Amino acid sequence: MMSSISKNGWIPCSKPNPGAALRLFCFPYAGGGASTYYGWGDALPREVEVCPIQLPGREMRLAEPAFTRMELLLEALAPAISPYLDRPFAFFGHSMGATIAFELARTLRTRGELSPIHLFVSGSRAPHIPSPRPPTYHLPDAEFVEELRRFNGTPEAVLQNAELMELFTPLLRADLALHDTYRYVDGDPLDCPISAFGGLGDEEVGQSAITAWDQHTNGPFMLRMLPGDHFFLRSARRSLLDMVSRDLMQNLATAN
């Protein structure tokens, strides 16, 4: 019997699709939540059930402490997602979410569990390439806000609202701590194909750093560069979803 995800706190699926042939688990960028991927279920083929991952510390899990270390997050996330890997599945992650998706795939392999049939990484340098910038999560508030403004991921209206920033700063610092303290540990490449996406105007993650994801798969590797900055996830959404759809359908056709 296949598991239902409609009432799972980690996977608040807004549009359950119990008859789907494949599940696409989607992981958010720093400061983002499951709502980042709402609407994807309507844009992707009916064979796909979109399963956004809701990390603690945001949206309906706002009261829970956010994770600040990758290994602790994976220890909690792997067993939480395991019951829902009862059909073919793929991972999509943007920025910090790409690293989480990659490391979760490696964690599942170590646990002797099933592996994704495809990994989509978006707006993220390959895990073995460290960020050229120093950590930002511990900066004083004024400098921290300027770093957030440079990333262009937090609306200016939020950055200028003291009450909202008091609410969201702990989450943003926690997520950036998770990202900034992450250290890649060498291991065997994944067997699944990897599709990597980048923004042509992204000043944080260049094309060469995205191309380097090809070292982390024994299978096919696809690189697609889209118009937009680091958050082309929003500005080039239609083109991105078209490419994800094609790759997923090709995977299903090959599996069958």
C-alpha positions as CSV (number, residue, x, y, z in Angstrom):
1,M,0.0,0.0,0.0
2,M,1.4,3.4,-1.0
3,S,1.8,6.0,1.8
4,S,-0.3,9.2,1.8
5,I,1.7,12.4,2.4
6,S,-1.3,14.8,2.9
7,K,-0.9,15.1,6.6
8,N,2.9,14.9,7.0
9,G,4.5,17.9,8.7
10,W,7.7,17.6,6.7
11,I,5.8,17.3,3.4
12,P,2.8,19.6,3.4
13,C,1.6,18.6,0.0
14,S,-1.0,21.2,-1.2
15,K,-2.2,19.0,-4.0
16,P,-2.0,15.3,-3.2
17,N,-1.9,13.1,-6.2
18,P,-2.1,9.5,-4.9
19,G,-2.3,8.0,-8.4
20,A,1.0,9.6,-9.5
21,A,3.7,7.5,-10.9
22,L,6.5,9.6,-9.4
23,R,7.1,11.9,-6.5
24,L,9.2,15.1,-6.8
25,F,10.5,16.2,-3.4
26,C,11.4,19.9,-3.5
27,F,13.9,21.5,-1.0
28,P,13.8,25.3,-0.3
29,Y,16.5,27.9,-0.4
30,A,17.8,29.7,2.7
31,G,14.8,31.5,4.4
32,G,12.3,29.8,2.1
33,G,9.6,27.4,2.9
34,A,7.3,24.8,1.2
35,S,5.2,27.6,-0.3
36,T,8.1,28.2,-2.7
37,Y,6.8,25.3,-4.7
38,Y,3.1,25.8,-4.4
39,G,1.6,25.7,-7.9
40,W,4.2,23.4,-9.3
41,G,1.7,20.5,-9.1
42,D,-0.5,22.3,-11.6
43,A,2.4,23.0,-14.0
44,L,4.0,19.6,-14.1
45,P,2.6,16.4,-15.7
46,R,-0.2,14.6,-13.9
47,E,2.1,11.6,-13.5
48,V,4.1,13.7,-11.0
49,E,3.2,14.4,-7.3
50,V,5.0,17.5,-6.1
51,C,6.1,17.1,-2.5
52,P,7.6,20.3,-1.0
53,I,9.7,19.8,2.0
54,Q,8.9,22.0,5.0
55,L,11.9,22.5,7.2
56,P,11.5,23.6,10.9
57,G,11.5,27.3,11.7
58,R,9.2,28.6,8.9
59,E,5.6,28.9,7.8
60,M,3.5,26.3,9.7
61,R,6.6,25.1,11.6
62,L,7.6,28.6,12.7
63,A,7.6,27.6,16.4
64,E,10.2,24.9,15.9
65,P,13.9,25.6,16.0
66,A,15.6,25.7,12.7
67,F,18.6,23.5,12.0
68,T,22.0,25.1,11.9
69,R,24.1,22.0,11.0
70,M,23.6,19.8,7.9
71,E,24.4,16.5,9.7
72,L,21.7,17.1,12.3
73,L,19.1,18.0,9.6
74,L,19.9,14.9,7.7
75,E,19.5,12.7,10.8
76,A,16.0,14.0,11.2
77,L,15.0,14.3,7.6
78,A,16.1,10.9,6.3
79,P,13.8,8.8,8.5
80,A,10.9,11.3,8.1
81,I,11.0,11.0,4.3
82,S,11.7,7.3,4.2
83,P,8.1,6.0,4.4
84,Y,7.2,8.0,1.3
85,L,9.8,6.6,-1.0
86,D,7.5,3.7,-2.0
87,R,7.4,4.7,-5.7
88,P,9.9,6.3,-8.0
89,F,11.0,9.7,-6.8
90,A,13.3,12.6,-7.7
91,F,14.8,15.5,-5.7
92,F,14.8,19.2,-6.7
93,G,16.6,21.8,-4.6
94,H,17.4,25.5,-5.1
95,S,20.6,27.0,-3.6
96,M,20.8,25.7,0.0
97,G,18.1,23.2,-1.0
98,A,20.3,21.7,-3.7
99,T,22.9,20.8,-1.1
100,I,20.3,19.3,1.2
101,A,18.9,17.2,-1.7
102,F,22.3,16.0,-2.7
103,E,23.4,15.1,0.8
104,L,20.0,13.4,1.5
105,A,20.5,11.2,-1.6
106,R,23.9,10.2,-0.2
107,T,22.5,9.6,3.3
108,L,19.7,7.4,1.9
109,R,22.4,5.4,0.0
110,T,24.4,5.0,3.2
111,R,21.3,3.8,5.0
112,G,20.7,1.1,2.3
113,E,17.5,2.8,1.1
114,L,16.2,3.6,-2.4
115,S,17.8,6.4,-4.5
116,P,16.2,9.2,-6.5
117,I,15.9,8.5,-10.2
118,H,16.9,12.1,-10.9
119,L,18.5,15.0,-9.0
120,F,17.8,18.5,-10.0
121,V,20.1,21.2,-8.6
122,S,19.4,24.8,-9.1
123,G,21.3,28.0,-8.3
124,S,24.0,26.1,-6.5
125,R,27.8,25.6,-6.9
126,A,28.9,22.0,-6.8
127,P,29.3,20.8,-3.2
128,H,33.1,20.3,-3.5
129,I,33.5,24.0,-4.4
130,P,33.6,26.2,-1.3
131,S,32.0,29.6,-1.4
132,P,34.5,32.4,-2.2
133,R,32.8,34.6,0.4
134,P,33.3,34.5,4.2
135,P,30.4,33.3,6.4
136,T,27.6,35.8,6.9
137,Y,25.3,34.3,9.5
138,H,27.2,35.8,12.5
139,L,27.4,39.4,11.1
140,P,26.0,42.3,13.1
141,D,22.4,43.1,12.2
142,A,23.2,46.1,9.9
143,E,25.8,44.1,7.9
144,F,23.6,41.1,7.9
145,V,20.7,43.0,6.3
146,E,23.1,44.4,3.6
147,E,24.1,40.8,2.8
148,L,20.5,39.8,2.4
149,R,19.9,42.8,0.2
150,R,22.8,41.7,-2.1
151,F,21.3,38.2,-2.5
152,N,18.1,39.8,-3.7
153,G,16.0,37.0,-2.1
154,T,14.3,39.0,0.6
155,P,11.8,41.7,-0.4
156,E,12.9,45.2,0.3
157,A,9.7,45.9,2.2
158,V,10.6,43.1,4.6
159,L,14.2,44.3,5.0
160,Q,13.0,47.7,6.0
161,N,10.3,46.5,8.4
162,A,11.9,46.1,11.9
163,E,9.1,43.9,13.3
164,L,9.3,41.5,10.4
165,M,13.1,41.4,10.5
166,E,12.9,40.6,14.2
167,L,10.7,37.7,13.3
168,F,12.6,36.3,10.3
169,T,16.2,37.1,11.2
170,P,16.7,34.0,13.5
171,L,15.5,31.8,10.7
172,L,17.7,33.5,8.1
173,R,20.7,33.3,10.4
174,A,20.1,29.6,11.1
175,D,19.7,28.7,7.4
176,L,22.9,30.6,6.5
177,A,24.7,28.9,9.4
178,L,23.6,25.6,7.9
179,H,24.9,26.7,4.5
180,D,28.1,28.4,5.7
181,T,29.3,25.6,8.0
182,Y,28.6,22.8,5.4
183,R,31.7,20.9,4.4
184,Y,31.7,18.4,1.6
185,V,33.1,15.0,2.4
186,D,34.5,13.1,-0.6
187,G,32.4,10.0,-1.6
188,D,31.3,8.0,-4.6
189,P,29.3,9.8,-7.3
190,L,25.5,9.2,-7.4
191,D,24.2,6.8,-10.0
192,C,21.2,9.0,-10.9
193,P,21.3,11.7,-13.6
194,I,21.8,15.2,-12.5
195,S,20.2,18.3,-14.2
196,A,21.9,21.5,-13.1
197,F,20.3,25.0,-13.6
198,G,21.9,28.4,-13.3
199,G,20.9,32.0,-13.8
200,L,22.8,33.9,-16.6
201,G,22.8,37.0,-14.4
202,D,23.7,35.2,-11.1
203,E,26.6,37.1,-9.6
204,E,26.9,34.6,-6.7
205,V,27.1,31.3,-8.5
206,G,28.9,31.2,-11.9
207,Q,28.4,28.7,-14.7
208,S,31.7,26.9,-14.1
209,A,30.8,26.2,-10.5
210,I,27.4,24.8,-11.6
211,T,29.0,22.7,-14.4
212,A,31.2,21.1,-11.7
213,W,28.1,19.1,-10.6
214,D,29.0,16.7,-13.4
215,Q,31.6,15.2,-11.1
216,H,28.9,13.9,-8.8
217,T,27.0,11.5,-11.0
218,N,27.9,8.3,-12.9
219,G,24.9,8.9,-15.1
220,P,24.0,11.7,-17.6
221,F,24.6,15.3,-16.7
222,M,22.6,18.2,-18.2
223,L,23.4,21.9,-17.7
224,R,20.8,24.6,-18.5
225,M,21.4,28.3,-18.0
226,L,18.3,30.5,-17.7
227,P,17.7,34.2,-17.8
228,G,17.7,35.9,-14.4
229,D,19.7,36.4,-11.3
230,H,20.1,33.9,-8.4
231,F,16.3,33.7,-8.1
232,F,15.6,32.7,-11.7
233,L,13.6,30.1,-9.9
234,R,10.9,32.7,-9.9
235,S,11.6,34.8,-12.9
236,A,12.2,31.9,-15.3
237,R,9.7,29.6,-13.7
238,R,7.9,28.4,-16.8
239,S,11.1,27.5,-18.7
240,L,12.5,25.8,-15.6
241,L,9.4,23.7,-15.1
242,D,9.2,22.7,-18.8
243,M,12.8,21.4,-18.6
244,V,12.1,19.6,-15.3
245,S,9.0,18.0,-16.9
246,R,10.9,16.7,-19.9
247,D,13.6,15.2,-17.8
248,L,11.1,13.5,-15.5
249,M,9.0,12.1,-18.3
250,Q,12.1,10.8,-20.0
251,N,13.1,9.0,-16.7
252,L,9.6,7.4,-16.4
253,A,9.7,6.3,-20.0
254,T,13.1,4.7,-19.4
255,A,12.0,3.0,-16.2
256,N,9.0,1.5,-17.9
